[in-house]
Amino acid sequence: MSSSESVDESTPSCNIKFMSPDDKVVSEVNPFLVQVTKHNNVVNPLQKPSNLVATIIFNVPAAEKRFLQDCTDDSTEHRPEDNTRVDNTHNHELLKDEDGDLILLRNAEERNDKELNILIEYENSTSLDLVGLQIWRGAFLLSDFVIHNASKFQGKNVLEVGSGTGLVGIVASLFAKNVVLTDLNEPSIMNLLKANIAHNKDLIGQGKTPSILPLDFMAETWSQELTHVVSSSDVVVVADVIYHVEITNAFIRTLRKILTAGEKRSKDIYVALEKRYVFTLADMDSCAPMHNHFLEQLDTQLGLSPGCLPRPLDLENTIEVTMTCVPLDFKQYFNYDRCKELVLYHIRSQFVSKM
Ligand SMILES: C[S@@+](CC[C@H](N)C(=O)[O-])C[C@H]1O[C@@H](n2cnc3c(N)ncnc32)[C@H](O)[C@@H]1O
């Protein structure tokens, strides 16, 4: 987050402060989105005339393509400005562009990749309470992970929390059996999720439209419908919800509820985040206070730390949880800066039978 960040010297664990009520927060992925909007189809934003719609083009690799469900159009649309485009013609002559330069052909495996366009409507800058209307880098990282690990999502019930624009959940819906996108019950966020699902209905395919439900980390109780969705989820994806002390604490309480929900159902939770470094007088150094706070609270509330041994989560010792840090060596499919501040954690719960 940029433009409104400042160091709070008295409480170093809270690193975002507004200078004035009108201050805006800006997701730094937007400069990268400008590059993808040049391929934009003409789409009228459904939310507000001022909203942007990015056409984000990505390739599902041949190995993962078999996990795609209901993506009917197998053709690769020609984009003249892309000189590295795939040659599907089996023409072995050397291909040249208009200037006589050789067109690079990708290797055989990449030739079978499936090119897909996802349309995401978003805002360029928002107030802190509406950051979900922007796309954040964690969402791109997690979407890369989903595409690269499509088999982990195939046939699964997937839940996304803090969905924002819904990018990760919409990508997951290409492979999963069922996807539910959740966020605060704030009309502009709920409507943006609806709009983004509508923009991608052809890509997602008939009968696989993700559902949308409100899920507020602060809520003490859940609706019956939400309880059912959480209980029956196999995989939970979460991008970039670690940026505020109270939201982080409430998110970890929600994590516990998610991990313990559902009759003997193991869950895989993937949490992508961006460490945001600030210089604090308390530490006389630059540190990532929210990431540190997240790790401290995970340890305090759930007894979890990256690489820890399986830990019991309930009094009956029937649920064991583990936490690992996922290496970020998987392929990048989206156009963003995969900076060193990005982190991806995998938290897994398993039911152990006590005979
Ligand atoms: C930085 S945005 C990330 C959005 C999206 N996941 C992404 O990465 O592009 C943080 C998200 O957390 C959501 N959020 C904030 N407070 C929340 C709460 N109490 N309960 C649930 N979601 C919350 C916001 O509405 C927003 O969608």
The ligand as an SDF file (V2000), in Angstrom:
LIG
                    3D

 27 29  0  0  0  0  0  0  0  0999 V2000
   -6.0040   -5.5880    0.5480 C   0  0  0  0  0  0  0  0  0  0  0  0
   -7.5920   -6.1820    0.1630 S   0  0  0  0  0  0  0  0  0  0  0  0
   -7.2460   -7.6940   -0.6950 C   0  0  0  0  0  0  0  0  0  0  0  0
   -8.3230   -8.0160   -1.6720 C   0  0  0  0  0  0  0  0  0  0  0  0
   -8.0460   -9.2340   -2.5470 C   0  0  0  0  0  0  0  0  0  0  0  0
   -7.9780  -10.4460   -1.7650 N   0  0  0  0  0  0  0  0  0  0  0  0
   -6.7500   -9.0410   -3.3060 C   0  0  0  0  0  0  0  0  0  0  0  0
   -5.7130   -9.5630   -2.8750 O   0  0  0  0  0  0  0  0  0  0  0  0
   -6.7690   -8.3600   -4.3400 O   0  0  0  0  0  0  0  0  0  0  0  0
   -8.1850   -6.7790    1.7530 C   0  0  0  0  0  0  0  0  0  0  0  0
   -9.5290   -7.4740    1.6850 C   0  0  0  0  0  0  0  0  0  0  0  0
   -9.9230   -7.8720    3.0170 O   0  0  0  0  0  0  0  0  0  0  0  0
  -11.2840   -7.5140    3.1830 C   0  0  0  0  0  0  0  0  0  0  0  0
  -11.5840   -7.3040    4.6140 N   0  0  0  0  0  0  0  0  0  0  0  0
  -11.2400   -6.2680    5.4030 C   0  0  0  0  0  0  0  0  0  0  0  0
  -11.7550   -6.4000    6.6270 N   0  0  0  0  0  0  0  0  0  0  0  0
  -12.4340   -7.5640    6.6260 C   0  0  0  0  0  0  0  0  0  0  0  0
  -13.2060   -8.2570    7.6090 C   0  0  0  0  0  0  0  0  0  0  0  0
  -13.3730   -7.7540    8.8350 N   0  0  0  0  0  0  0  0  0  0  0  0
  -13.7720   -9.4210    7.2620 N   0  0  0  0  0  0  0  0  0  0  0  0
  -13.6290   -9.9270    6.0210 C   0  0  0  0  0  0  0  0  0  0  0  0
  -12.9120   -9.3220    5.0490 N   0  0  0  0  0  0  0  0  0  0  0  0
  -12.3320   -8.1490    5.3440 C   0  0  0  0  0  0  0  0  0  0  0  0
  -11.4280   -6.2320    2.4000 C   0  0  0  0  0  0  0  0  0  0  0  0
  -12.7660   -5.8950    2.1120 O   0  0  0  0  0  0  0  0  0  0  0  0
  -10.6190   -6.5800    1.1600 C   0  0  0  0  0  0  0  0  0  0  0  0
  -11.3770   -7.2340    0.2090 O   0  0  0  0  0  0  0  0  0  0  0  0
  1  2  1  0
  2  3  1  0
  2 10  1  0
  3  4  1  0
  4  5  1  0
  5  6  1  0
  5  7  1  0
  7  8  2  0
  7  9  1  0
 10 11  1  0
 11 12  1  0
 11 26  1  0
 12 13  1  0
 13 14  1  0
 13 24  1  0
 14 15  1  0
 14 23  1  0
 15 16  2  0
 16 17  1  0
 17 18  1  0
 17 23  2  0
 18 19  1  0
 18 20  2  0
 20 21  1  0
 21 22  2  0
 22 23  1  0
 24 25  1  0
 24 26  1  0
 26 27  1  0
M  CHG  2   2   1   9  -1
M  END
$$$$
